[in-house]
Amino acid sequence: MTQKVRHWVLVLGDQLGWDSSALSDFDPAHDRLLMIEADSEAGEVWSHQARIALFLSGMRHFANAAHQRQWPCTYMRLDDPQWPATFAERLGHVLTAHPPEALVVMETGAWRMERLIEAAAEQARVPLRWTPDTHALCSRAEFATWAGHKKELRMEFFYRAMRQRHGVLMAGQQPVGGQWNFDAENRKGFGAKGPGDVPAPAQFAPDRVTQDVIALVRTRFGEHPGTLDHFAWPVTREDALVALQHFIDQRLEHFGTWQDAMWTTLPFGWHALVASSLNLHLLSPREVVDAAEQAYHARQLPLASVEGFIRQVLGWREFIRGVYWLDMPQLAEGNHYGHTRDLPGWYWTGKTHMACMQATIGQSLQHGYAHHIQRLMVTGQFAVLAGLSPQQVSAWYRAMYIDAVEWVETPNTLGMALHANGGRFTSKPYVASGQYISRMSNYCKGCRYQPELRTGPNACPMTTLYWDFLIRHEADFASNPRTALMVKHVAKMSAEDKALIGQQADATRDGLEQV
């Protein structure tokens, strides 16, 4: 390369949208795209093979599209030995060998990555220009203004403000249907008869690019968890649009009713499966929200389903992003309950006697996917009840799921699933006994444990640990209106019952590898 580069424009694996603000003034005659694959990113957490493949395939498809546009692009492939090993070294090599007038990067999805890029640019003495992440519907600064000096943040109030600001499901200044939230209608289990016929989500046969990536990942990361046998995720914008439309046409109508339900033979339920495409910027949140709202008006779909879906995208997703950038890096270090126990090995294999964990982890290993209740009320709730290290659990979530970019997974895990930030944006820890899982799934049928039993050889570990958790935190929970009712039952227990539960809970935690 002999021509002086005006701008190196760094495109990260979760920034694959052509509407990126970093590309807004790209000049093919003077600027050059830079895309970097690196072992250090694939191994930052012990990533699921499907997660690695998703990012690599998405990046390579984007680079191919850049070449078709005749935009110059330096693409540093994982298996190309001419480059240094780590992401930081590869970036530093380019900036030093071919120093530009400036390195241009859109705001990233990870606090760690921004610090890494800043350090590389500083070391190479190259000016760094950040551009805003206009993919989001609420900027970091706008969220910080909304949050102000509030000690506690609540998504519901943020969501209402976003509805009003963006004019989504609004009738003038009032919400369509007369209420903001239809969550109470969206908590049903499938019942004894099961889910019935559920339309399958859109799936995409791997093309040549993805096949090459799959072969590379199997060779280079074959010891990582998970399998690539079922890889059928969208990796291009064209496929992502098909996946979105398929959901809108065939699955949105019943999404709300059954969004919390779980079933062993139904890994995807009625869910949209567009989070990975949103996170890679193959889809924009605005077009996803618009598609759902237009379908509501055109087809008179159930408002509870449409509102429930829009709340996840316009409300929770944007809220979580705001919390992440507001509270990092302290957020990642949170440990409100002081939990330090190591993650049991079966979190990586699913080889446990608990049928709910077998099903959820087994599904996650197969597909790199589990829906929000499986993450929150199965693997997440067990982690907090068993006293597992929040940092180890957070790393596991980021490793296991194909949609687990850091700004999404870190606050969801540490803040919601584990209550490790002490209720910064949740009013109570999300915990329940095994009977909740029994009510919302068929997992407990045939399990060696019985969800209604707190003690004894057949007691459900989830149930034992739940009651022990309530006993240990009785005083705190009694003073919280959201948890006071839960511990009223504890107050009625005899000292003997409490002691028996505590003994069984201790034995369960001490023998976690064998549960």
C-alpha positions as CSV (number, residue, x, y, z in Angstrom):
1,M,0.0,0.0,0.0
2,T,1.7,3.2,-1.2
3,Q,-1.1,5.8,-1.2
4,K,-1.5,7.8,2.0
5,V,-4.7,6.9,3.8
6,R,-6.9,9.7,5.0
7,H,-9.1,7.7,7.3
8,W,-8.8,4.1,8.5
9,V,-12.5,3.3,9.2
10,L,-12.6,0.4,11.7
11,V,-15.7,-1.8,11.3
12,L,-16.2,-4.1,14.2
13,G,-18.1,-7.4,14.1
14,D,-21.2,-5.9,15.7
15,Q,-21.3,-2.9,13.4
16,L,-22.3,-4.5,10.1
17,G,-24.8,-1.9,9.0
18,W,-24.2,0.3,5.9
19,D,-26.0,3.2,7.7
20,S,-23.1,3.3,10.3
21,S,-22.2,6.9,11.2
22,A,-18.5,6.0,10.7
23,L,-19.3,5.4,7.0
24,S,-21.2,8.6,6.5
25,D,-18.4,10.5,4.8
26,F,-16.4,7.6,3.5
27,D,-14.4,8.4,0.4
28,P,-13.2,5.3,-1.5
29,A,-10.5,7.4,-3.2
30,H,-8.9,8.4,0.1
31,D,-10.2,6.2,2.9
32,R,-10.0,2.5,3.7
33,L,-12.1,0.1,5.7
34,L,-10.4,-2.1,8.3
35,M,-11.9,-5.3,9.6
36,I,-10.0,-7.5,12.1
37,E,-10.6,-11.1,13.1
38,A,-8.6,-12.2,16.1
39,D,-8.2,-15.2,18.4
40,S,-8.2,-12.8,21.3
41,E,-11.8,-11.8,20.6
42,A,-13.1,-15.3,20.0
43,G,-11.5,-16.3,23.3
44,E,-12.2,-13.3,25.5
45,V,-14.8,-15.6,27.0
46,W,-15.0,-19.3,26.1
47,S,-17.3,-18.6,23.3
48,H,-19.8,-21.1,21.9
49,Q,-18.8,-22.3,18.4
50,A,-21.9,-20.9,16.9
51,R,-21.3,-17.5,18.4
52,I,-17.8,-17.3,16.8
53,A,-19.2,-18.5,13.5
54,L,-22.0,-15.9,13.5
55,F,-19.6,-13.0,13.9
56,L,-17.0,-14.3,11.5
57,S,-19.5,-15.0,8.8
58,G,-21.3,-11.7,9.2
59,M,-18.0,-9.9,9.0
60,R,-16.9,-11.7,5.8
61,H,-20.2,-11.1,4.1
62,F,-19.9,-7.4,4.9
63,A,-16.4,-7.3,3.5
64,N,-17.5,-9.0,0.3
65,A,-20.3,-6.4,0.0
66,A,-17.7,-3.7,0.4
67,H,-15.6,-5.1,-2.4
68,Q,-18.7,-5.2,-4.6
69,R,-19.1,-1.5,-3.9
70,Q,-15.5,-1.0,-4.8
71,W,-14.7,0.3,-1.3
72,P,-11.1,-0.6,-0.4
73,C,-11.0,-2.9,2.6
74,T,-8.1,-4.4,4.5
75,Y,-9.5,-7.6,6.0
76,M,-7.3,-9.4,8.6
77,R,-8.4,-13.1,8.6
78,L,-8.1,-15.2,11.7
79,D,-6.0,-17.8,10.0
80,D,-3.7,-15.5,8.1
81,P,-0.2,-15.9,9.7
82,Q,1.2,-12.7,8.3
83,W,-0.6,-10.6,11.0
84,P,0.1,-10.5,14.8
85,A,-2.1,-12.6,17.0
86,T,-4.3,-10.3,19.1
87,F,-6.9,-7.6,18.1
88,A,-4.8,-4.9,19.7
89,E,-1.6,-6.0,18.0
90,R,-3.3,-6.2,14.6
91,L,-4.8,-2.7,15.0
92,G,-1.5,-1.3,16.2
93,H,0.3,-2.9,13.3
94,V,-1.9,-1.2,10.7
95,L,-1.8,2.2,12.4
96,T,1.9,2.1,12.6
97,A,2.7,0.7,9.2
98,H,0.2,3.0,7.4
99,P,-0.6,5.9,9.7
100,P,-3.7,7.8,8.6
101,E,-4.8,11.3,9.3
102,A,-7.3,9.8,11.7
103,L,-8.8,6.5,12.8
104,V,-12.6,6.7,12.6
105,V,-14.7,4.3,14.7
106,M,-18.4,4.3,15.7
107,E,-19.1,4.0,19.4
108,T,-18.7,0.3,20.2
109,G,-20.8,-2.2,22.1
110,A,-18.2,-2.9,24.8
111,W,-16.5,-0.6,27.3
112,R,-13.4,-2.9,27.1
113,M,-13.2,-2.5,23.3
114,E,-13.3,1.3,23.5
115,R,-10.4,1.4,26.0
116,L,-8.5,-1.0,23.8
117,I,-9.0,1.1,20.6
118,E,-8.1,4.3,22.5
119,A,-4.8,2.7,23.8
120,A,-3.9,1.4,20.3
121,A,-4.4,4.8,18.7
122,E,-2.5,6.6,21.5
123,Q,0.4,4.3,21.2
124,A,0.5,4.7,17.4
125,R,0.1,8.5,17.9
126,V,-2.9,8.5,15.5
127,P,-5.8,10.8,16.1
128,L,-9.0,8.9,17.0
129,R,-12.4,10.1,16.0
130,W,-15.5,8.5,17.6
131,T,-18.8,8.8,15.8
132,P,-22.2,8.3,17.5
133,D,-24.0,5.0,17.5
134,T,-27.0,6.2,15.6
135,H,-28.2,2.6,15.4
136,A,-29.6,3.1,18.9
137,L,-32.9,4.9,19.4
138,C,-31.6,6.6,22.6
139,S,-28.0,8.0,22.7
140,R,-25.8,7.6,25.7
141,A,-26.1,11.3,26.5
142,E,-29.9,11.3,26.2
143,F,-30.1,8.3,28.5
144,A,-27.8,10.0,31.0
145,T,-30.0,13.1,30.9
146,W,-33.1,11.0,31.5
147,A,-31.4,9.1,34.4
148,G,-30.2,12.3,36.0
149,H,-29.2,11.7,39.6
150,K,-31.7,8.9,40.2
151,K,-30.4,6.2,42.5
152,E,-32.8,3.7,41.1
153,L,-33.8,3.4,37.4
154,R,-37.0,1.8,36.2
155,M,-37.5,0.7,32.7
156,E,-41.3,1.2,32.7
157,F,-40.9,5.0,33.0
158,F,-38.2,5.1,30.4
159,Y,-40.3,3.0,28.0
160,R,-43.3,5.3,28.3
161,A,-41.0,8.3,27.5
162,M,-39.7,6.4,24.4
163,R,-43.2,5.6,23.3
164,Q,-44.1,9.2,23.4
165,R,-40.9,10.5,21.9
166,H,-41.0,8.1,18.9
167,G,-44.8,8.1,18.5
168,V,-45.1,4.3,18.9
169,L,-48.5,2.7,19.6
170,M,-49.8,6.1,20.6
171,A,-53.2,7.7,20.2
172,G,-52.3,11.4,20.6
173,Q,-50.7,11.6,24.0
174,Q,-52.2,8.4,25.3
175,P,-51.2,4.8,24.7
176,V,-53.2,2.8,22.2
177,G,-55.6,0.5,24.1
178,G,-55.6,2.9,27.1
179,Q,-52.7,1.3,29.0
180,W,-49.0,1.2,28.6
181,N,-48.3,-2.4,29.6
182,F,-50.1,-5.6,28.9
183,D,-47.5,-7.8,30.7
184,A,-50.1,-9.4,32.9
185,E,-51.7,-11.1,29.8
186,N,-48.3,-12.4,28.6
187,R,-47.3,-14.9,31.3
188,K,-49.1,-18.1,30.4
189,G,-47.7,-21.6,30.4
190,F,-48.6,-24.2,27.7
191,G,-50.4,-26.4,30.2
192,A,-50.6,-30.2,30.2
193,K,-51.6,-30.4,26.5
194,G,-48.4,-28.7,25.4
195,P,-47.7,-26.0,22.8
196,G,-49.5,-27.6,19.9
197,D,-48.4,-26.6,16.4
198,V,-45.9,-23.7,16.4
199,P,-44.6,-22.3,13.1
200,A,-40.8,-22.8,12.9
201,P,-38.7,-19.7,12.7
202,A,-37.0,-18.8,9.4
203,Q,-33.7,-20.7,9.0
204,F,-30.9,-20.2,6.5
205,A,-28.8,-22.9,4.9
206,P,-25.1,-21.9,5.2
207,D,-23.7,-20.5,1.9
208,R,-20.1,-21.0,0.8
209,V,-18.8,-18.2,3.0
210,T,-20.5,-19.6,6.1
211,Q,-19.5,-23.1,5.3
212,D,-15.8,-22.0,5.1
213,V,-16.3,-20.2,8.5
214,I,-17.8,-23.3,10.0
215,A,-14.9,-25.4,8.9
216,L,-12.5,-22.9,10.3
217,V,-14.2,-22.7,13.7
218,R,-14.4,-26.5,14.0
219,T,-10.7,-26.7,13.3
220,R,-9.5,-23.8,15.4
221,F,-12.1,-23.8,18.2
222,G,-13.2,-27.4,18.3
223,E,-12.7,-27.6,22.1
224,H,-15.1,-24.7,22.7
225,P,-18.6,-25.4,23.9
226,G,-21.5,-26.1,21.6
227,T,-22.0,-27.5,18.1
228,L,-22.3,-26.1,14.6
229,D,-24.5,-28.9,13.4
230,H,-27.7,-26.7,13.6
231,F,-26.2,-23.4,12.5
232,A,-29.0,-21.6,10.5
233,W,-28.8,-18.0,11.6
234,P,-29.1,-15.0,9.3
235,V,-25.6,-13.5,8.6
236,T,-26.6,-10.9,6.0
237,R,-29.0,-8.0,6.0
238,E,-31.1,-9.7,3.3
239,D,-31.5,-12.8,5.4
240,A,-32.2,-10.8,8.5
241,L,-35.0,-9.0,6.8
242,V,-36.5,-12.3,5.8
243,A,-36.3,-13.6,9.4
244,L,-38.0,-10.4,10.7
245,Q,-40.8,-10.6,8.1
246,H,-41.3,-14.4,8.8
247,F,-41.8,-13.6,12.5
248,I,-44.2,-10.7,11.8
249,D,-46.3,-12.9,9.5
250,Q,-46.3,-16.2,11.4
251,R,-45.3,-15.8,15.0
252,L,-46.0,-12.3,16.3
253,E,-49.7,-13.0,16.8
254,H,-49.2,-15.5,19.6
255,F,-45.8,-14.3,20.8
256,G,-47.1,-12.4,23.8
257,T,-49.3,-15.1,25.2
258,W,-46.6,-17.7,25.3
259,Q,-43.4,-15.7,25.6
260,D,-42.6,-17.0,29.1
261,A,-43.5,-20.7,28.3
262,M,-40.9,-23.4,28.0
263,W,-41.1,-26.9,26.5
264,T,-38.5,-29.5,25.9
265,T,-39.3,-30.0,22.2
266,L,-39.7,-26.3,21.4
267,P,-36.3,-24.5,21.7
268,F,-37.5,-21.3,20.0
269,G,-41.1,-21.0,21.2
270,W,-42.9,-18.2,19.6
271,H,-39.9,-15.9,19.8
272,A,-38.6,-13.6,17.1
273,L,-34.9,-14.6,17.0
274,V,-33.9,-11.2,15.6
275,A,-31.7,-10.2,18.6
276,S,-28.5,-11.4,16.9
277,S,-29.4,-9.5,13.7
278,L,-30.1,-6.4,15.8
279,N,-26.9,-6.8,17.7
280,L,-24.8,-7.1,14.5
281,H,-26.7,-4.1,13.0
282,L,-28.1,-6.2,10.2
283,L,-31.5,-4.8,11.4
284,S,-32.3,-1.5,13.0
285,P,-34.5,-1.3,16.1
286,R,-36.6,1.3,14.4
287,E,-37.5,-0.9,11.4
288,V,-38.3,-3.8,13.8
289,V,-40.6,-1.7,15.9
290,D,-42.2,-0.2,12.8
291,A,-42.8,-3.7,11.3
292,A,-44.6,-4.9,14.4
293,E,-46.7,-1.7,14.7
294,Q,-47.7,-1.8,11.1
295,A,-48.8,-5.4,11.4
296,Y,-50.9,-4.5,14.4
297,H,-52.8,-1.8,12.5
298,A,-53.0,-3.8,9.2
299,R,-54.1,-7.1,10.6
300,Q,-55.6,-6.2,14.0
301,L,-53.2,-8.5,15.8
302,P,-53.6,-8.8,19.6
303,L,-52.3,-5.6,21.2
304,A,-50.8,-7.6,24.1
305,S,-48.6,-9.5,21.8
306,V,-47.5,-6.5,19.7
307,E,-47.0,-4.2,22.7
308,G,-45.1,-7.0,24.5
309,F,-42.7,-7.4,21.6
310,I,-42.2,-3.7,21.1
311,R,-41.5,-3.2,24.8
312,Q,-38.6,-5.6,24.5
313,V,-37.1,-3.7,21.6
314,L,-38.0,0.0,22.3
315,G,-38.1,-0.4,26.0
316,W,-35.9,-3.0,27.6
317,R,-33.2,-3.2,24.9
318,E,-32.6,0.6,24.8
319,F,-32.9,0.9,28.6
320,I,-30.3,-1.9,29.1
321,R,-27.9,-0.2,26.7
322,G,-28.3,3.1,28.6
323,V,-27.7,1.5,31.9
324,Y,-24.6,-0.3,30.6
325,W,-22.8,2.9,29.5
326,L,-24.0,4.8,32.5
327,D,-22.7,2.3,35.1
328,M,-19.6,0.7,33.5
329,P,-17.1,-0.4,34.6
330,Q,-18.5,-0.7,38.1
331,L,-21.5,-2.6,36.8
332,A,-19.3,-5.5,35.7
333,E,-17.8,-5.8,39.2
334,G,-21.1,-5.9,41.1
335,N,-21.6,-8.6,43.8
336,H,-24.4,-7.4,46.1
337,Y,-24.7,-10.7,47.9
338,G,-21.0,-11.5,48.1
339,H,-21.3,-14.7,46.1
340,T,-18.0,-16.4,45.2
341,R,-18.8,-20.0,44.5
342,D,-17.3,-21.4,41.2
343,L,-19.5,-22.2,38.3
344,P,-20.1,-26.0,38.2
345,G,-18.7,-27.8,35.3
346,W,-22.1,-29.0,34.1
347,Y,-23.0,-25.4,33.1
348,W,-20.8,-26.2,30.0
349,T,-22.1,-29.7,29.4
350,G,-25.7,-29.9,30.7
351,K,-24.8,-33.1,32.5
352,T,-26.8,-32.6,35.7
353,H,-29.7,-34.5,37.2
354,M,-31.9,-31.4,37.1
355,A,-34.1,-31.8,34.1
356,C,-34.8,-28.0,33.7
357,M,-31.0,-27.4,33.5
358,Q,-30.5,-30.3,31.2
359,A,-33.1,-28.9,28.8
360,T,-32.0,-25.3,28.9
361,I,-28.3,-25.9,28.8
362,G,-28.6,-28.7,26.3
363,Q,-30.7,-26.4,24.0
364,S,-28.2,-23.6,24.5
365,L,-25.3,-25.9,23.5
366,Q,-27.2,-27.1,20.3
367,H,-28.4,-23.7,19.1
368,G,-26.6,-21.0,21.0
369,Y,-30.0,-19.8,22.1
370,A,-32.4,-19.7,25.0
371,H,-35.2,-17.3,25.5
372,H,-35.4,-14.7,28.3
373,I,-37.3,-16.9,30.9
374,Q,-34.9,-19.8,30.4
375,R,-32.0,-17.5,31.0
376,L,-33.6,-15.6,33.9
377,M,-35.7,-18.2,35.7
378,V,-33.7,-21.4,35.1
379,T,-29.9,-20.9,34.6
380,G,-29.9,-17.4,36.1
381,Q,-32.1,-18.0,39.2
382,F,-30.1,-21.2,40.0
383,A,-26.9,-19.2,39.9
384,V,-28.1,-16.6,42.4
385,L,-29.7,-19.2,44.7
386,A,-26.6,-21.3,44.7
387,G,-24.3,-18.4,45.3
388,L,-22.3,-18.5,42.1
389,S,-19.7,-15.8,41.3
390,P,-21.5,-13.1,39.3
391,Q,-18.5,-12.5,37.2
392,Q,-18.2,-16.2,36.3
393,V,-21.9,-16.4,35.5
394,S,-21.7,-13.2,33.4
395,A,-18.8,-14.6,31.4
396,W,-20.8,-17.9,30.8
397,Y,-23.8,-16.0,29.4
398,R,-21.6,-13.9,27.1
399,A,-19.9,-17.1,25.9
400,M,-23.0,-19.3,25.5
401,Y,-25.4,-17.2,23.4
402,I,-25.1,-16.0,19.8
403,D,-26.8,-12.7,20.7
404,A,-24.6,-12.0,23.7
405,V,-22.8,-8.8,22.9
406,E,-21.4,-7.2,26.1
407,W,-23.7,-4.2,26.5
408,V,-26.7,-6.5,26.3
409,E,-25.6,-9.4,28.4
410,T,-23.6,-7.8,31.2
411,P,-26.4,-5.7,32.7
412,N,-29.0,-8.4,32.0
413,T,-27.0,-10.9,33.9
414,L,-25.5,-8.9,36.7
415,G,-28.4,-6.5,37.1
416,M,-31.5,-8.6,36.4
417,A,-30.7,-12.3,36.7
418,L,-28.3,-12.1,39.6
419,H,-29.3,-8.9,41.3
420,A,-25.6,-8.3,41.7
421,N,-25.9,-4.5,41.5
422,G,-28.3,-4.4,44.4
423,G,-31.4,-3.4,42.6
424,R,-30.2,-0.5,40.5
425,F,-32.9,-1.1,37.9
426,T,-34.9,-4.0,39.4
427,S,-37.1,-3.8,42.4
428,K,-36.5,-7.3,43.6
429,P,-34.4,-10.4,42.9
430,Y,-36.0,-12.7,40.3
431,V,-36.2,-16.0,42.3
432,A,-38.8,-18.7,42.7
433,S,-39.1,-22.3,43.6
434,G,-39.0,-25.3,41.3
435,Q,-42.8,-25.1,41.2
436,Y,-42.7,-22.0,39.0
437,I,-40.6,-23.9,36.5
438,S,-43.1,-26.8,36.7
439,R,-46.0,-24.5,36.0
440,M,-44.3,-22.8,33.0
441,S,-42.8,-26.0,31.4
442,N,-42.8,-29.7,31.1
443,Y,-39.2,-29.9,32.4
444,C,-40.2,-31.4,35.8
445,K,-42.0,-34.4,34.4
446,G,-39.7,-37.4,34.7
447,C,-37.1,-35.5,36.7
448,R,-35.6,-37.3,39.7
449,Y,-36.4,-34.3,41.8
450,Q,-39.8,-33.2,42.9
451,P,-40.4,-29.4,42.7
452,E,-42.8,-29.2,45.6
453,L,-40.3,-30.8,48.1
454,R,-37.9,-28.6,50.1
455,T,-36.1,-31.3,51.9
456,G,-35.4,-35.0,51.6
457,P,-33.6,-37.1,49.0
458,N,-36.1,-36.1,46.2
459,A,-36.2,-32.4,47.0
460,C,-35.7,-30.1,44.1
461,P,-32.4,-28.2,44.5
462,M,-34.1,-25.1,43.0
463,T,-36.8,-25.3,45.7
464,T,-34.4,-26.0,48.6
465,L,-32.1,-23.2,47.6
466,Y,-35.0,-20.8,47.1
467,W,-36.4,-21.3,50.6
468,D,-32.9,-21.1,52.1
469,F,-32.3,-17.8,50.2
470,L,-35.5,-16.4,51.6
471,I,-34.6,-17.5,55.1
472,R,-31.1,-15.9,54.9
473,H,-32.5,-12.6,53.5
474,E,-35.7,-12.5,55.5
475,A,-35.1,-9.2,57.2
476,D,-34.2,-7.4,54.0
477,F,-37.1,-8.9,52.0
478,A,-39.7,-8.1,54.7
479,S,-39.0,-4.4,54.3
480,N,-39.4,-4.4,50.5
481,P,-43.1,-4.3,49.3
482,R,-42.2,-6.4,46.3
483,T,-40.8,-9.2,48.3
484,A,-42.6,-8.9,51.7
485,L,-45.3,-11.4,50.7
486,M,-42.6,-14.0,49.8
487,V,-41.1,-14.0,53.3
488,K,-44.4,-14.1,55.1
489,H,-44.3,-17.8,54.6
490,V,-40.9,-17.9,56.1
491,A,-42.2,-16.3,59.3
492,K,-44.6,-19.1,59.7
493,M,-41.9,-21.8,59.6
494,S,-40.7,-23.6,62.7
495,A,-37.1,-23.3,63.7
496,E,-36.8,-27.0,63.0
497,D,-38.0,-26.6,59.4
498,K,-35.6,-23.7,58.8
499,A,-32.7,-25.7,60.2
500,L,-33.5,-28.7,57.9
501,I,-33.8,-26.5,54.8
502,G,-30.5,-24.8,55.7
503,Q,-28.7,-28.2,56.2
504,Q,-30.0,-29.5,52.8
505,A,-29.1,-26.2,51.1
506,D,-25.5,-26.4,52.5
507,A,-25.2,-30.0,51.3
508,T,-26.6,-29.0,47.8
509,R,-24.1,-26.1,47.5
510,D,-21.2,-28.3,48.7
511,G,-22.1,-31.0,46.2
512,L,-23.0,-28.8,43.2
513,E,-21.0,-30.9,40.7
514,Q,-23.3,-33.9,41.5
515,V,-26.8,-32.3,41.6
